[in-house]
Every structure is written in structure tokens, then in C-alpha cells.
Amino acid sequence: MTSSREGVWRQKPTAIYETEIVTCSLCGKMIPVKYWVVGQADGSEKIFCGPDCEQLYREYWLPKYGDQPSEKAQERSVELMTTPIPPFTPKKVPEVRTRYRKIVTELPAPDSVPLLETMARYEPRSMLGQPPVIWDHAEGFQVYDHYGNMWLDWTSGVLVANIGHSHPEVRQAILDEVERGLLHTYIFPNEARIRLVEKLVELAPPGLDKTLLLTTGSDVTEVALKLARGHGRMVGGEQKIRMISFTNAFHGRSLGAQLMGGIPKLKSWIGPLDESFLQVPFPDGFRCTDTSFELFLQSLENASVTPETVAGVIVESFQGGGVSFAPVEYMRRLREWCTRHDVVLVCDEVQAGFGRTGKMFAFEHYDIVPDILCCGKAISAGLPMSAVIARSALLDQYGPGEMSTTHSGNPVVARAALANIEVILRERLVEKARSMGELLHADLRQLQVEFRPVIGAVHGKGLVAGIHIVQPGTTDPDSVLAHRIVMECFQRGLLMFAPVGMATVKICPPLIITPDAMQEGLQVLREAFRAATKG
């Protein structure tokens, strides 16, 4: 594979053009990228997104499907090319010098292009798609490259750095544990792990009295699935194994997590789907206007699902793809239904926890308590860790060796998590997220009025928000405009990740952001909207 790929990169196209929109001869999708024009033996030319697409066409599609790929082949290729990939061609942008932002080079920085191209060469396409900046270091709510540029960060490293990037206390906790000479213990006990599981139970509501530490968000939702099904079979026999989740939900990228997920294109690779997994409409009030709990009950009835066959219901406390919350009454009735039918209620808080929404855990907005709480991302301020916090009757279903992982409760990461939680509590970041969120959402409501034709909805609470970008006057997502808005922000020194869900521009700064920094970011966002929607 290596020699084949190197050959493709050495082979020069007939010409290289740059444009905002191009139609690829392989995937047929119009995407804003640099593209290749490759001469054919008969004198004709083919246009491709780049060397990867040209290689796919020449080495796979052409021999298998002929000169014109079949409709099915094109459809699959379109799936692969769904996310626009920014070109790595430096573009001249206005210089920016403020207290919180500095842009002094073309973007991407010219000296970073060789590294970006190496990344694209050796990593899969799935790792591409973000604004092209190579992070050098990050502190507080700012991200720096190696070339003199500085961004005001509205990503928190995808909702990880709630206490800010590289917090001194977290860094020191990591260094102290490393200097002690303990990097790994498998599931042999270590003090940091023990202190952390104790602390997490203290943070959780009464009843959630045990914790299992893991590594990723997918880990914890997979464990939640295992616990719910184990409990279901114990109380209801072999039939009580169904898992109910919601449309547009995201619970991770592993098999069980994606079976529970509600985004069809993410699980097309699985093939025939397990019919014991059912997704029902999520009552976001925008694309699903029926927000009554009767819709949940009717959806089960339509699918011929009875409570006796349901082991668990898993719901994101807010849906990450749209930052959408369910109505309070809906969630309270869901809790009552699960209790009445001995169904395990799982709240997926991998994105939502540790103060992000103005509550320590986002499910608190609904005045309910789940049976299982899935945590991750912001639990440790940057190192890989996740946790399942649940009732002991659920977590104690399995014996020694039946539910553990190699890196469960790694001592270095556990020390980081303990320091992170201490900062959240001492600096009252939950309360700060709530008050700063009021400032954020008040301004976003004004932004929605100003750009109403293309902003279908603004969702969120605390310091997380989702701006739903739509085709004017519809609820149809406009992914091209959403990407343009993100890139306009990037070029002005405001960093956000690529749009999520259905063309949602997501805002999630570190909880330590100051009012003047927030106001500056909102000003940049408004400028980006004006530039992106011009004409």
C-alpha cells in the first residue's frame, strides 16, 4: 500500500486548479476543495478532488465499474466525500492583533503546509476536515500555532477543556504522579483511582453509588448497553433486551454504540441491523415539532414494541449534533415510564458533564436521576478517561474479570481528573457557565433575528450552543454555508470545529472565558456571518 500511494503522489496531474466549488468525476459531489485535472489516454480529462479520489477511481472504480461508476458506487463515494476538506493552499487574510486573537500569516500558515500534507498522506480521510491549524500549545481559552498565530478558542478541544487548556494544577498533578514513578497499574489498585471513584460518587446524586473508570465515550455507552441488557434479562427473561434510543443521537463509534446511535449513514457499514435496537424521534422542537411524550409511546406501538421487551432507554442529556434539549416534562415522563416498567434509563453525558450547561450534570435540568450516567471528555481536562456512574445493583452484575479494561483508572490520568474536579468546584465554574451562558444566548438570539433566513434555530444552555444553519426559509441544512461560517471565523482568529450534526455551528468555549473575551468572540461571529452570507 505504501508504494502504491507514493506512486500516486509522485504522478503529476495535467493541471491543478483551485476553486470554491468543483464536481468530482468519481463521487459526483460538489465540494469546496483544490482539485486535479488528469489527462486520459483518449485525450479527455477527468476532474478529481485530489490524489486520493483519483487513486480510488484509477485503481478500484475503473476496473470494477468501467469508465462510468454505477449509481451504487457513486452513492457510496458521495458518503465518503460528505465532509468538505479545506485545501492546504495558503490564503492571504487580513492581519489581526487584539488581546485575544492574533493572525500574522497566510492561512494555513505556509510553513505548516508540508506537515498538513504529510498528515493527509498517512492518516485516513476520517481524520481530516477541521480548520487547518497545527496546534503548538494551548493555554486557558487560547490556542497557538508555531508560526505566530493565536486563536480565541470556542472548541474546548471538543468539550474537553472545561477548566481551560493546560491548567497549571492539572499539569502539576500529572508531573507529580510521573515523578513518583507510577505510570500504569492495570486494575491493580492505585490510590488515585480509588480517590477518583469516591469523588465521582460524591458528585453524583444519591443512588448512583458506584463508578467504573474507562477510557473513551464509546467505552461507557457500550458498558451501559451491557448493564441494561444484563438487568433486563435478569428481571424479564430473554425477551427483555431491546434498547430504545433517539434519531440523530450519537453515542460513539464502536459497534454497540453505533447500533444505539440515530445517524443512519454512520452505521451503514454494519449491514443488516439488529432489530432489538430502535430509534424514536427526538423532541427537539425544531425538526421534530411534536414534543409530547405521547410521540414516544406511539413510536413504540408503531414498531410493535412492548415495555416487557425493553431493557433500556439511552438518551443524550442534550443531543450533541444540535445541542438540543428535550422538554422537561417529556424527560420526567420518560423517567416515570422507565421506573414503572423496570427499564434502565441511561443518560449519556459524555459531552454534557462537569459544568458545561450550568449544572454539574445536564440531566439536572430535568429534575430526574438516571439509573446509569455516562461521563467522559471534560472529566480529566485533556487526558483519555471516561466513567460509568450507576446504581450498585447494575454495576455489580458481573464478577472479577468480566468487566474491566487495560487502562481503567490509570494513575496519571486519575490524578489529572482529581485536579480538574477540584478546580471546577473551587472556582465555581458551574455557576460561571450559567451566568456567562446568559450573555452568550442573549447575543445569539439577536444574531438569529439578524440572520433569520439562514438560522433555523439556536439551541443550548450554559456555555454550549448550536446554531442550526438552513436553506433560507426551510429546515433543510445548509452544510456549505455552515462550513463557510466556520472558516470565516478561523481566518479572523476565532477557532471552532467543523459543523456537526445537520449543519450546526457549535459553540463551546472553556468555562473560564471572560466577559470581554466572549463579547469579542461574538463580534467576530457576527462578522463571519456577514461575510459568509454576502451576495
LOTIMI-812305 format. One record per residue (C-alpha): residue in three letters; x, y, z. Coordinates in pm, whole numbers, padded with zeros to 5 digits, always signed. Example, Ala and Ser with C-alpha at 12.3 -4.5 7.8 and 13.67 -1.06 7.14 Angstrom:
BEGIN
ALA+01230-00450+00780
SER+01367-00106+00714
END
This chain:
BEGIN
MET+00000+00000+00000
THR+00278+00242+00079
SER+00449+00212-00258
SER+00118+00247-00439
ARG+00029+00564-00252
GLU+00376+00712-00302
GLY+00343+00644-00674
VAL+00018+00836-00686
TRP+00172+01132-00509
ARG+00469+01139-00745
GLN+00244+01121-01050
LYS+00170+01478-01158
PRO-00176+01573-01279
THR-00220+01751-01609
ALA-00316+02062-01415
ILE-00413+02171-01066
TYR-00692+02423-01025
GLU-00837+02596-00721
THR-01200+02689-00691
GLU-01470+02721-00431
ILE-01691+02450-00585
VAL-01599+02151-00803
THR-01772+01833-00920
CYS-01556+01525-00881
SER-01558+01266-01161
LEU-01561+00991-00900
CYS-01800+01093-00627
GLY-02005+01346-00823
LYS-02029+01571-00521
MET-01974+01945-00533
ILE-01724+02032-00264
PRO-01501+02335-00200
VAL-01153+02188-00244
LYS-00841+02204-00458
TYR-00879+01954-00741
TRP-00680+01770-01007
VAL-00741+01751-01378
VAL-00590+01427-01509
GLY-00547+01360-01880
GLN-00685+01030-02013
ALA-00547+00810-02292
ASP-00825+00916-02530
GLY-00743+01282-02485
SER-01030+01354-02246
GLU-00985+01481-01893
LYS-01117+01374-01556
ILE-01161+01608-01261
PHE-01092+01478-00912
CYS-01099+01615-00558
GLY-00734+01521-00520
PRO-00492+01228-00534
ASP-00694+01003-00304
CYS-01007+01028-00516
GLU-00805+00990-00836
GLN-00639+00678-00693
LEU-00975+00531-00594
TYR-01105+00589-00944
ARG-00799+00452-01126
GLU-00727+00151-00904
TYR-01074+00047-00795
TRP-01376+00204-00961
LEU-01242+00198-01318
PRO-01153-00175-01320
LYS-01470-00270-01134
TYR-01733-00043-01285
GLY-01581+00089-01605
ASP-01548+00449-01712
GLN-01879+00548-01554
PRO-01914+00424-01196
SER-02251+00267-01122
GLU-02515+00457-00930
LYS-02444+00246-00621
ALA-02071+00308-00649
GLN-02130+00680-00685
GLU-02366+00679-00390
ARG-02102+00515-00168
SER-01838+00757-00291
VAL-02063+01050-00202
GLU-02084+00914+00152
LEU-01705+00906+00171
MET-01682+01263+00045
THR-01953+01410+00267
THR-01724+01632+00475
PRO-01558+01916+00287
ILE-01182+01915+00338
PRO-01018+02258+00347
PRO-00743+02299+00087
PHE-00391+02328+00219
THR-00318+02623-00009
PRO-00224+02931+00198
LYS-00465+03218+00155
LYS-00392+03581+00233
VAL-00617+03702+00514
PRO-00637+04036+00699
GLU-00390+04072+00984
VAL-00549+04053+01330
ARG-00394+04183+01650
THR-00615+04203+01957
ARG-00579+04097+02319
TYR-00730+03757+02244
ARG-00653+03695+01877
LYS-00350+03727+01651
ILE-00329+03629+01284
VAL+00000+03731+01120
THR+00046+03477+00840
GLU-00148+03346+00548
LEU-00377+03058+00646
PRO-00294+02783+00670
ALA+00047+02909+00774
PRO+00274+02841+00473
ASP+00539+02668+00682
SER+00274+02428+00817
VAL+00167+02301+00475
PRO+00428+02022+00448
LEU+00313+01881+00782
LEU-00053+01908+00684
GLU+00018+01726+00359
THR+00208+01456+00548
MET-00093+01418+00778
ALA-00326+01379+00480
ARG-00087+01129+00324
TYR-00053+00894+00621
GLU-00379+00934+00812
PRO-00722+00821+00691
ARG-00964+01065+00538
SER-01177+01042+00853
MET-00910+01242+01042
LEU-00940+01540+00808
GLY-01199+01815+00781
GLN-01111+02058+01061
PRO-00979+02412+01004
PRO-00612+02366+00905
VAL-00415+02476+01210
ILE-00142+02266+01370
TRP-00170+02326+01741
ASP+00163+02406+01906
HIS+00032+02481+02254
ALA-00289+02594+02421
GLU-00345+02785+02743
GLY-00668+02897+02904
PHE-00909+02981+02623
GLN-00645+03041+02354
VAL-00476+02813+02100
TYR-00137+02890+01944
ASP+00042+02759+01638
HIS+00420+02762+01588
TYR+00408+03047+01341
GLY+00292+03342+01550
ASN-00086+03298+01527
MET-00324+03284+01822
TRP-00692+03189+01824
LEU-00967+03257+02073
ASP-01087+02901+02133
TRP-01455+02813+02110
THR-01396+02436+02087
SER-01254+02341+02426
GLY-01086+02063+02229
VAL-01437+01920+02159
LEU-01581+01994+02505
VAL-01281+01859+02696
ALA-01104+02166+02839
ASN-01385+02298+03060
ILE-01132+02444+03305
GLY-00922+02579+03020
HIS-00631+02431+02831
SER-00319+02321+03020
HIS-00439+02430+03362
PRO-00133+02461+03592
GLU-00283+02243+03864
VAL-00365+01962+03622
ARG-00018+01981+03470
GLN+00140+01967+03814
ALA-00074+01671+03920
ILE+00040+01482+03610
LEU+00405+01567+03671
ASP+00386+01467+04037
GLU+00246+01124+03955
VAL+00501+01069+03680
GLU+00784+01168+03913
ARG+00656+00918+04170
GLY+00735+00652+03914
LEU+00386+00516+03856
LEU+00252+00523+03500
HIS+00028+00217+03487
THR-00121-00048+03719
TYR-00377-00235+03504
ILE-00663-00299+03751
PHE-00430-00349+04047
PRO-00537-00079+04293
ASN-00374+00263+04294
GLU-00460+00545+04530
ALA-00551+00799+04260
ARG-00810+00565+04110
ILE-00965+00496+04450
ARG-00985+00867+04535
LEU-01138+00945+04198
VAL-01419+00688+04208
GLU-01503+00814+04557
LYS-01513+01174+04435
LEU-01733+01091+04135
VAL-01989+00918+04355
GLU-01988+01226+04583
LEU-02066+01446+04281
ALA-02347+01221+04156
PRO-02696+01225+04306
PRO-02785+00975+04581
GLY-02849+00628+04446
LEU-02566+00634+04191
ASP-02323+00477+04431
LYS-02053+00301+04226
THR-01818+00402+03944
LEU-01631+00215+03672
LEU-01346+00407+03508
LEU-01276+00352+03139
THR-01105+00538+02855
THR-01343+00666+02584
GLY-01703+00772+02537
SER-01773+00461+02332
ASP-01645+00250+02622
VAL-01901+00388+02865
THR-02202+00361+02634
GLU-02103+00003+02549
VAL-02088-00075+02922
ALA-02427+00092+02970
LEU-02566-00136+02698
LYS-02417-00441+02872
LEU-02557-00338+03211
ALA-02904-00260+03077
ARG-02933-00586+02887
GLY-02795-00789+03175
HIS-03052-00634+03408
GLY-03331-00678+03154
ARG-03268-01049+03112
MET-03246-01092+03488
VAL-03585-00929+03560
GLY-03773-01009+03239
GLY-03614-01309+03077
GLU-03461-01349+02734
GLN-03715-01123+02564
LYS-03625-00811+02766
ILE-03321-00700+02566
ARG-03441-00410+02349
MET-03259-00077+02361
ILE-03450+00238+02276
SER-03259+00546+02164
PHE-03332+00854+01954
THR-03299+00980+01600
ASN-02988+01193+01538
ALA-02828+01058+01856
PHE-02455+00994+01878
HIS-02320+00751+02136
GLY-01976+00665+01994
ARG-01811+00483+01704
SER-01791+00120+01817
LEU-02047-00142+01713
GLY-02287-00128+02007
ALA-02256+00250+02034
GLN-02346+00295+01667
LEU-02634+00049+01685
MET-02774+00275+01957
GLY-02691+00585+01754
GLY-02952+00760+01544
ILE-02747+00868+01240
PRO-02808+00611+00963
LYS-02504+00693+00748
LEU-02269+00624+01042
LYS-02386+00264+01066
SER-02427+00176+00701
TRP-02108-00031+00733
ILE-02277-00272+00974
GLY-02507-00430+00717
PRO-02833-00584+00841
LEU-02914-00411+01168
ASP-03009-00579+01493
GLU-03384-00532+01526
SER-03360-00517+01905
PHE-03230-00160+01867
LEU-03496+00101+01794
GLN-03466+00476+01744
VAL-03765+00702+01811
PRO-03796+01073+01723
PHE-03605+01314+01945
PRO-03834+01601+02057
ASP-03604+01893+01975
GLY-03891+02128+01889
PHE-03730+02225+01558
ARG-03711+01935+01315
CYS-03939+01729+01537
THR-04219+01966+01633
ASP-04418+01709+01830
THR-04255+01728+02172
SER-04517+01529+02361
PHE-04434+01207+02539
GLU-04725+01052+02352
LEU-04497+01051+02045
PHE-04258+00819+02233
LEU-04540+00583+02324
GLN-04686+00592+01973
SER-04345+00521+01820
LEU-04311+00207+02032
GLU-04660+00097+01939
ASN-04595+00157+01568
ALA-04289-00068+01593
SER-04486-00334+01787
VAL-04258-00288+02087
THR-04400-00353+02432
PRO-04239-00246+02761
GLU-04188-00610+02858
THR-03925-00640+02583
VAL-03737-00317+02662
ALA-03419-00341+02870
GLY-03306+00021+02850
VAL-03351+00368+02710
ILE-03038+00572+02635
VAL-03063+00946+02576
GLU-02805+01221+02547
SER-02880+01481+02813
PHE-02850+01719+02521
GLN-02805+01592+02168
GLY-02450+01677+02070
GLY-02521+01719+01698
GLY-02768+02003+01752
VAL-02711+02097+02118
SER-03081+02015+02156
PHE-03255+01955+02489
ALA-03576+01759+02530
PRO-03866+01927+02713
VAL-03854+01891+03090
GLU-04198+01730+03106
TYR-04100+01478+02838
MET-03795+01368+03035
ARG-03987+01344+03361
ARG-04248+01122+03199
LEU-03972+00913+03041
ARG-03822+00862+03387
GLU-04162+00757+03523
TRP-04219+00516+03233
CYS-03879+00352+03283
THR-03939+00312+03655
ARG-04287+00168+03603
HIS-04165-00093+03355
ASP-03828-00178+03519
VAL-03639-00026+03225
VAL-03288+00111+03281
LEU-03262+00482+03197
VAL-02917+00585+03072
CYS-02812+00949+03041
ASP-02518+00994+02807
GLU-02328+01294+02948
VAL-02001+01239+02765
GLN-02029+01588+02613
ALA-02255+01747+02870
GLY-02099+01685+03209
PHE-01880+01876+03451
GLY-02043+02216+03437
ARG-02082+02273+03065
THR-02456+02355+03074
GLY-02463+02549+03401
LYS-02526+02232+03603
MET-02265+01982+03713
PHE-02455+01727+03504
ALA-02701+01829+03234
PHE-02970+01580+03339
GLU-03021+01802+03646
HIS-03207+02048+03419
TYR-03486+01789+03403
ASP-03504+01723+03779
ILE-03458+01349+03723
VAL-03197+01090+03819
PRO-03092+00826+03566
ASP-03001+00470+03657
ILE-02673+00496+03465
LEU-02467+00808+03400
CYS-02206+00802+03122
CYS-01925+01058+03156
GLY-01613+01144+02957
LYS-01438+01431+02777
ALA-01424+01703+03047
ILE-01368+01456+03330
SER-00990+01496+03315
ALA-00924+01822+03126
GLY-00743+01655+02840
LEU-00626+01300+02910
PRO-00823+00994+02796
MET-01071+00887+03063
SER-01440+00813+03092
ALA-01664+00680+03367
VAL-01989+00494+03426
ILE-02159+00606+03746
ALA-02455+00385+03831
ARG-02659+00204+04090
SER-02454-00072+04253
ALA-02723-00326+04165
LEU-02639-00262+03800
LEU-02262-00232+03820
ASP-02227-00536+04045
GLN-02390-00774+03796
TYR-02053-00900+03677
GLY-01775-01067+03867
PRO-01395-01025+03864
GLY-01251-01034+03514
GLU-01589-00990+03344
MET-01596-00611+03308
SER-01264-00426+03316
THR-01014-00269+03077
THR-00636-00246+03046
HIS-00618+00126+03126
SER-00908+00152+03370
GLY-00820+00415+03630
ASN-00471+00489+03500
PRO-00296+00666+03791
VAL-00162+00959+03587
VAL-00499+01029+03428
ALA-00682+00981+03757
ARG-00460+01246+03922
ALA-00541+01482+03636
ALA-00913+01415+03682
LEU-00897+01480+04055
ALA-00717+01812+04000
ASN-00967+01902+03728
ILE-01268+01841+03953
GLU-01106+02040+04233
VAL-01068+02341+04000
ILE-01430+02314+03882
LEU-01557+02317+04240
ARG-01320+02576+04387
GLU-01356+02826+04103
ARG-01733+02775+04087
LEU-01721+02707+03716
VAL-02070+02555+03712
GLU-02215+02884+03829
LYS-01990+03075+03589
ALA-02110+02866+03295
ARG-02466+02953+03390
SER-02406+03329+03412
MET-02181+03350+03108
GLY-02430+03136+02920
GLU-02694+03401+02972
LEU-02468+03652+02797
LEU-02394+03408+02515
HIS-02751+03305+02445
ALA-02889+03660+02466
ASP-02650+03764+02188
LEU-02724+03453+01982
ARG-03096+03531+01995
GLN-03017+03871+01845
LEU-02797+03704+01583
GLN-03087+03477+01490
VAL-03310+03777+01432
GLU-03047+03944+01215
PHE-02985+03632+01004
ARG-03325+03466+01041
PRO-03346+03328+00685
VAL-03037+03108+00739
ILE-03055+03044+01116
GLY-03333+02796+01170
ALA-03282+02758+01544
VAL-03040+02827+01826
HIS-03027+02558+02092
GLY-02830+02507+02410
LYS-02781+02605+02773
GLY-02488+02745+02967
LEU-02168+02759+02765
VAL-02275+02535+02483
ALA-02484+02642+02186
GLY-02576+02510+01844
ILE-02666+02740+01557
HIS-02869+02543+01301
ILE-02780+02670+00954
VAL-03054+02615+00698
GLN-03150+02684+00341
PRO-03344+03014+00359
GLY-03699+02968+00478
THR-03670+02591+00535
THR-03543+02342+00791
ASP-03310+02184+00532
PRO-02947+02203+00649
ASP-02701+02418+00452
SER-02367+02250+00515
VAL-02178+02463+00261
LEU-02279+02786+00437
ALA-02207+02635+00779
HIS-01853+02543+00671
ARG-01805+02888+00523
ILE-01903+03049+00854
VAL-01657+02833+01048
MET-01377+02915+00803
GLU-01454+03288+00816
CYS-01423+03269+01195
PHE-01098+03073+01165
GLN-00946+03335+00934
ARG-01036+03605+01188
GLY-00879+03425+01483
LEU-01187+03255+01632
LEU-01148+02877+01642
MET-01444+02642+01609
PHE-01454+02287+01487
ALA-01623+02186+01163
PRO-02003+02191+01168
VAL-02169+01895+01338
GLY-02499+01714+01301
MET-02720+01872+01038
ALA-02507+02181+00959
THR-02486+02302+01317
VAL-02222+02560+01409
LYS-02130+02460+01762
ILE-02005+02699+02028
CYS-01838+02561+02342
PRO-01561+02780+02490
PRO-01378+02686+02808
LEU-01583+02775+03114
ILE-01314+03017+03229
ILE-01373+03255+02937
THR-01404+03618+03044
PRO-01694+03852+02953
ASP-01477+04072+02730
ALA-01333+03768+02550
MET-01685+03635+02499
GLN-01801+03968+02359
GLU-01504+03978+02121
GLY-01583+03628+02000
LEU-01947+03718+01943
GLN-01841+04022+01742
VAL-01618+03801+01525
LEU-01901+03551+01480
ARG-02130+03827+01356
GLU-01862+03947+01112
ALA-01823+03589+00988
PHE-02197+03558+00925
ARG-02199+03882+00730
ALA-01904+03774+00516
ALA-02036+03421+00459
THR-02385+03531+00360
LYS-02277+03826+00144
GLY-02431+03806-00202
END
